[in-house]
Amino acid sequence: MRLNKQWLFVIFIALILCFSNTIFAATRYVPSQYATIKAAIDAAFDGDIVLVADGTYTDTELSWTGKHLTVKSENGPENC
C-alpha cells in the first residue's frame, strides 16, 4: 500500500506533536541555576528535568501543580 504525500505529511506532523515535549525539554539545575528545588519546579514546563546536585535541601513544600516533569538527584538519592 502506497501512502500519498498528504498522508505522509499528516503522519510526520502527528509524530512531531507527540514528541514535542521531549524535543524542547530543558534541564534545570539546582543549585547552580535555581537556589531551591521549588524555584526550579516553579520555572519548569512539561517534559523538563529538575536535576538536583549533591547536598541537603530544606525545601518542604514541593508541588508539581499538574506539571509532567522529572525531579532527580544528579548522583543518586544517597547523596542528596
Backbone as ProteinMPNN parsed JSONL, in Angstrom:
{"seq_chain_A": "MRLNKQWLFVIFIALILCFSNTIFAATRYVPSQYATIKAAIDAAFDGDIVLVADGTYTDTELSWTGKHLTVKSENGPENC", "coords_chain_A": {"N_chain_A": [[0.845, -1.18, 0.0], [0.652, 2.115, -0.915], [1.366, 5.261, 0.436], [0.107, 8.479, -0.041], [1.601, 11.774, -0.519], [0.31, 13.646, 1.114], [-0.757, 12.16, 3.275], [1.603, 11.189, 4.388], [2.71, 13.591, 5.227], [0.82, 14.359, 7.189], [1.165, 12.279, 9.043], [3.819, 12.754, 9.764], [3.636, 15.312, 10.999], [1.974, 14.627, 13.141], [3.667, 12.925, 14.594], [5.677, 14.73, 15.346], [4.204, 16.416, 17.033], [3.562, 14.61, 19.064], [6.033, 14.089, 20.232], [6.982, 16.563, 20.975], [7.233, 17.706, 23.571], [9.393, 16.303, 24.624], [11.405, 16.93, 22.797], [11.771, 19.678, 23.151], [12.394, 19.879, 25.809], [13.851, 21.083, 28.834], [16.716, 21.056, 30.973], [16.89, 21.758, 34.315], [18.978, 23.047, 36.683], [19.769, 22.516, 40.07], [21.768, 23.545, 42.728], [22.876, 25.402, 40.935], [21.6, 26.853, 38.821], [19.097, 27.435, 39.901], [18.182, 28.402, 43.123], [16.694, 26.848, 44.861], [14.886, 23.713, 45.029], [12.161, 24.025, 44.74], [12.016, 26.502, 43.37], [13.079, 25.767, 40.897], [11.206, 23.85, 40.053], [8.934, 25.471, 39.899], [9.655, 27.095, 37.749], [9.769, 25.306, 35.693], [8.561, 23.496, 32.776], [6.189, 21.237, 31.213], [7.678, 18.102, 30.637], [10.256, 18.863, 31.293], [13.383, 18.448, 33.121], [14.364, 18.423, 36.439], [17.319, 18.674, 37.911], [19.059, 17.771, 40.664], [21.798, 18.718, 42.567], [24.341, 17.117, 44.621], [23.826, 17.174, 48.158], [22.153, 18.647, 51.036], [18.84, 19.584, 51.202], [16.344, 21.904, 52.149], [13.803, 22.314, 51.259], [10.457, 22.015, 51.804], [7.855, 22.186, 50.969], [6.947, 21.052, 48.267], [5.475, 21.162, 45.112], [4.093, 19.88, 42.2], [2.077, 20.876, 40.739], [0.398, 19.786, 38.681], [2.174, 19.557, 36.586], [4.119, 17.71, 34.237], [6.936, 16.425, 34.925], [10.38, 15.545, 35.586], [12.055, 14.996, 38.552], [15.147, 14.621, 39.88], [18.052, 13.25, 41.538], [21.397, 14.231, 40.987], [23.542, 12.463, 41.422], [22.446, 10.161, 42.512], [20.094, 9.116, 45.07], [21.204, 8.654, 47.599], [23.124, 10.555, 47.95], [21.907, 12.915, 48.155]], "CA_chain_A": [[0.0, 0.0, 0.0], [1.414, 3.352, -1.016], [0.762, 6.436, 1.051], [0.418, 9.676, -0.813], [2.391, 12.773, 0.197], [-0.506, 14.308, 2.137], [-0.809, 11.297, 4.443], [2.937, 11.197, 4.988], [2.835, 14.876, 5.918], [-0.032, 14.285, 8.384], [1.837, 11.381, 9.984], [5.006, 13.471, 10.216], [3.191, 16.355, 11.931], [1.482, 13.94, 14.343], [4.837, 12.466, 15.346], [6.31, 15.912, 15.943], [3.379, 16.845, 18.157], [3.664, 13.606, 20.133], [7.336, 14.14, 20.882], [7.428, 17.943, 21.123], [7.674, 17.967, 24.942], [10.721, 15.735, 24.778], [12.334, 17.658, 21.938], [12.018, 21.012, 23.681], [12.566, 19.803, 27.26], [15.043, 21.72, 29.386], [17.194, 20.551, 32.256], [17.041, 22.869, 35.258], [19.963, 22.582, 37.658], [19.712, 23.055, 41.432], [21.521, 24.964, 42.949], [23.656, 26.299, 40.065], [20.703, 27.766, 38.115], [17.994, 27.784, 40.797], [18.637, 28.255, 44.508], [15.927, 25.813, 45.55], [14.154, 22.76, 44.189], [10.862, 24.652, 44.474], [12.197, 27.519, 42.322], [13.27, 25.067, 39.62], [9.911, 23.264, 39.688], [8.05, 26.574, 39.508], [10.081, 27.602, 36.438], [9.773, 24.211, 34.713], [7.421, 23.2, 31.922], [6.008, 19.807, 30.958], [8.782, 17.429, 29.966], [11.548, 19.3, 31.808], [14.054, 17.677, 34.163], [14.989, 19.194, 37.514], [18.455, 17.861, 38.319], [19.484, 18.302, 41.955], [23.176, 18.37, 42.916], [24.537, 16.522, 45.942], [23.675, 18.08, 49.281], [20.936, 18.575, 51.831], [17.931, 20.664, 50.845], [15.305, 22.069, 53.164], [12.501, 22.565, 50.623], [9.482, 21.088, 52.385], [6.567, 22.332, 50.293], [7.142, 20.875, 46.829], [4.245, 20.849, 44.399], [4.257, 19.85, 40.745], [0.886, 21.583, 40.225], [-0.073, 19.199, 37.429], [3.223, 19.512, 35.56], [4.712, 16.4, 33.979], [8.372, 16.6, 34.886], [11.202, 14.6, 36.328], [12.943, 15.576, 39.558], [16.043, 13.541, 40.279], [19.358, 13.577, 42.075], [22.468, 14.128, 39.999], [24.407, 11.313, 41.693], [21.73, 9.162, 43.283], [19.411, 9.639, 46.253], [22.018, 8.548, 48.808], [23.976, 11.752, 48.024], [21.083, 14.112, 48.092]], "C_chain_A": [[0.888, 1.24, 0.0], [0.659, 4.487, -0.359], [1.099, 7.641, 0.192], [1.106, 10.709, 0.074], [1.596, 13.459, 1.301], [-0.559, 13.466, 3.41], [0.539, 11.228, 5.14], [3.172, 12.482, 5.774], [2.033, 14.874, 7.222], [0.628, 13.405, 9.451], [3.076, 12.064, 10.576], [4.648, 14.527, 11.261], [2.701, 15.722, 13.239], [2.642, 13.46, 15.203], [5.554, 13.627, 16.028], [5.511, 16.378, 17.153], [3.466, 15.881, 19.33], [4.963, 13.739, 20.912], [7.819, 15.56, 21.149], [7.877, 18.268, 22.537], [9.079, 17.45, 25.168], [11.748, 16.517, 23.983], [12.725, 18.99, 22.558], [12.208, 21.026, 25.195], [13.882, 20.454, 27.669], [15.444, 20.991, 30.663], [17.475, 21.763, 33.126], [17.871, 22.371, 36.436], [19.818, 23.317, 38.992], [21.022, 22.672, 42.105], [22.245, 25.902, 41.987], [22.787, 27.277, 39.27], [19.586, 28.283, 39.019], [18.423, 27.486, 42.223], [17.932, 27.12, 45.239], [15.257, 24.881, 44.544], [12.812, 23.365, 43.799], [10.968, 25.685, 43.353], [12.353, 26.869, 40.948], [11.962, 24.445, 39.14], [8.951, 24.35, 39.208], [8.375, 27.096, 38.114], [9.944, 26.561, 35.327], [8.461, 24.118, 33.942], [7.313, 21.689, 31.752], [7.196, 19.246, 30.184], [10.154, 17.808, 30.484], [12.083, 18.333, 32.863], [14.64, 18.659, 35.165], [16.068, 18.29, 38.094], [19.093, 18.499, 39.554], [20.884, 17.791, 42.293], [23.226, 17.766, 44.316], [24.37, 17.578, 47.028], [22.388, 17.83, 50.027], [20.094, 19.8, 51.519], [16.797, 20.705, 51.852], [13.95, 22.433, 52.561], [11.501, 21.556, 51.192], [8.145, 21.125, 51.672], [6.767, 22.253, 48.781], [5.829, 20.471, 46.185], [4.503, 20.926, 42.902], [3.131, 20.614, 40.066], [0.476, 21.093, 38.833], [0.959, 19.137, 36.316], [3.742, 18.086, 35.435], [6.208, 16.595, 33.822], [9.074, 15.551, 35.711], [12.071, 15.39, 37.296], [13.835, 14.442, 40.038], [17.369, 14.089, 40.772], [20.424, 13.354, 41.003], [23.304, 12.859, 40.178], [23.746, 10.248, 42.573], [21.177, 9.714, 44.588], [20.254, 9.561, 47.539], [22.932, 9.764, 48.988], [23.187, 13.039, 48.098], [19.97, 14.025, 49.129]], "O_chain_A": [[1.777, 1.374, 0.841], [-0.542, 4.655, -0.571], [2.237, 7.804, -0.248], [1.183, 10.531, 1.29], [2.167, 13.818, 2.33], [-0.421, 14.002, 4.51], [0.598, 11.21, 6.369], [3.76, 12.461, 6.855], [2.526, 15.341, 8.25], [0.642, 13.761, 10.629], [3.334, 11.947, 11.774], [5.301, 14.613, 12.301], [2.989, 16.233, 14.321], [2.592, 13.582, 16.427], [5.988, 13.502, 17.173], [6.091, 16.7, 18.191], [3.445, 16.313, 20.482], [4.985, 13.523, 22.124], [8.979, 15.741, 21.52], [8.823, 19.038, 22.705], [9.876, 18.102, 25.842], [12.859, 16.74, 24.463], [13.889, 19.386, 22.496], [12.183, 22.097, 25.801], [14.882, 20.387, 26.954], [14.611, 20.388, 31.34], [18.2, 22.676, 32.73], [17.51, 21.399, 37.099], [19.753, 24.545, 39.048], [21.368, 21.492, 42.046], [22.227, 27.112, 42.21], [23.193, 28.42, 39.062], [19.179, 29.44, 38.909], [18.972, 26.418, 42.494], [18.508, 26.502, 46.134], [15.087, 25.219, 43.373], [12.376, 23.23, 42.656], [10.104, 25.738, 42.478], [11.821, 27.366, 39.956], [11.644, 24.507, 37.952], [8.24, 24.163, 38.221], [7.474, 27.497, 37.377], [9.999, 26.905, 34.146], [7.413, 24.589, 34.384], [8.232, 20.95, 32.104], [7.656, 19.837, 29.208], [11.134, 17.142, 30.152], [11.346, 17.518, 33.419], [15.326, 19.609, 34.789], [15.766, 17.261, 38.698], [19.6, 19.619, 39.497], [21.127, 16.585, 42.304], [22.279, 17.887, 45.093], [24.731, 18.739, 46.835], [21.627, 16.92, 49.698], [20.587, 20.927, 51.569], [16.348, 19.671, 52.346], [13.04, 22.824, 53.293], [11.706, 20.349, 51.059], [7.373, 20.171, 51.768], [6.758, 23.276, 48.097], [5.153, 19.554, 46.65], [5.056, 21.905, 42.401], [3.256, 20.962, 38.892], [0.24, 21.892, 37.927], [0.643, 18.703, 35.208], [3.796, 17.348, 36.418], [6.696, 16.892, 32.732], [8.45, 14.775, 36.435], [12.744, 16.342, 36.902], [13.35, 13.428, 40.54], [17.756, 15.219, 40.472], [20.351, 12.408, 40.219], [23.726, 12.25, 39.196], [24.431, 9.521, 43.293], [21.723, 10.665, 45.148], [20.026, 10.335, 48.469], [23.459, 9.975, 50.08], [23.758, 14.129, 48.101], [19.157, 14.942, 49.24]]}, "name": "protein", "num_of_chains": 1, "seq": "MRLNKQWLFVIFIALILCFSNTIFAATRYVPSQYATIKAAIDAAFDGDIVLVADGTYTDTELSWTGKHLTVKSENGPENC"}
